[in-house]
Amino acid sequence: QVPLVESGGGLVQAGGSLRLSCVASGRAFSMYHLGWHRQAPGKERELVARIGPGGITYYADSVKGRFTISRDNAKNTVYLQMNSLKPEDTAVYYCAARRSGQLRYDYWGQGTQVAVSS
């Protein structure tokens, strides 16, 4: 099991910034692929950003240039720095983890709410 706990969500005005954190209690954090996902009301869950064990990253087009994913293996933590926030970024954000060679994210956090006002 890899329990994940997100934090850092909140209410922010358009153009503002937030940093989300996700702390894992697993024993082998450094070998996991980590992803940030979000789900807005009435919409499907979507992958926002991911980072692999070697630091290779991916971003959805909608957040590219505004969001940055990073990890600190010594702290068992993955971050999502969100800048220039837009109202359409409003969603519940979830972190997730998977092992190399697995197709699905098997471990999920409880989610943290991000609300961006216009």
N, C-alpha and C positions, 0 to 999 in steps of 0.2 A: 504494500500500500504506500501511496505517496500523498498524504494529506496536504492540501494547498489552501492557503488563507490569503485572500485579497484585501487590500486596504487602499485608501487614498481617493476614493470617489467623493463626489459632492456636487454642489451647485456652483456654476461659474458663468460669467457673462461671455458672450461671443467675443472671440479674440484673446481670451484668457488661456491659462495653462493649468494643467494638473499632472501629477505624477502618481501613477498607480504602482503598487508593490504587491508582490505575491511571494510568500514565504512557504517553503516546503520543509517537511520534517523527514523526508526520505533519506536513506543512507547513501544513495549514489546519485545525488542531484546532478553532478557534472556530466553524466552520460546521457541525460534526457534531452530530448527536443522539447522546447517550450513554446506555447502559443498563447496569444491574447485573442479572444473572440468577443463579439458583442451581439446583443439581440435587442432590437428596438421593438416597441409595441406593434403588433400586427405584421412583423417582418420575420424572415428566417434568420437564424443565427449565422453569422459570417465571421470568417477569419480576418483579423485585422493585421496581425504581425506575428512572425515566428522567428525563432533563433535556434540554431543547432548547437551541438556540443562544441564545434569548432568556431562558432561565432558567425556563421553564415546566416544572413537575415533575409526576410521577405516581408514586403508590405503590400497591402491592398492599395490599388490606385487611388482610392478615395482619401487615403491618409498619407500617402507618400510625400515626403518633404515636410510634413507637419509632426508626425509621430516618430519616436525612436524607441526601439526595443533594445534592452541590454540585460546582462546577467552578471551576478557576482557569486561565483561558485563557493567562495569562502563563507558567504552568508546564506547560502541556499535560497537566493532571492533573484527573481526576475522583475524587471521594471518596464513600465511603459510611460515614457515622457510624452505628453500630449500638449502641443503648442498650437496657437492660432485656432482654437476650438470653434466649431460651428454648431448651430442648432441641430443639424443632422447627425452630429456625433452623439446625441443623447441616446443612451442605451444602458442596459446592464452589461458590464464588462466581466468576463470570466477568464481566468488563466487555466491552462491545461498542460499536461505533460504526457509524453509518450516515449517509449524506448526506440532506439535505432532499429530499423527493420520492421517495425509495426506501422500499420497504415492509419490507425485511429489513435486519437488522444484518449487514453484510458482513465486518466485521473483529472478531476476537475475541482476547482474551487467553488465557493458558494455564490460568488458574484458580488460586485460592488456597483452601485448606481452612479452614473454620471449624467448630469442634467446641464444643458447649455442653453441659456436664455438669450433671446434676441433683443 
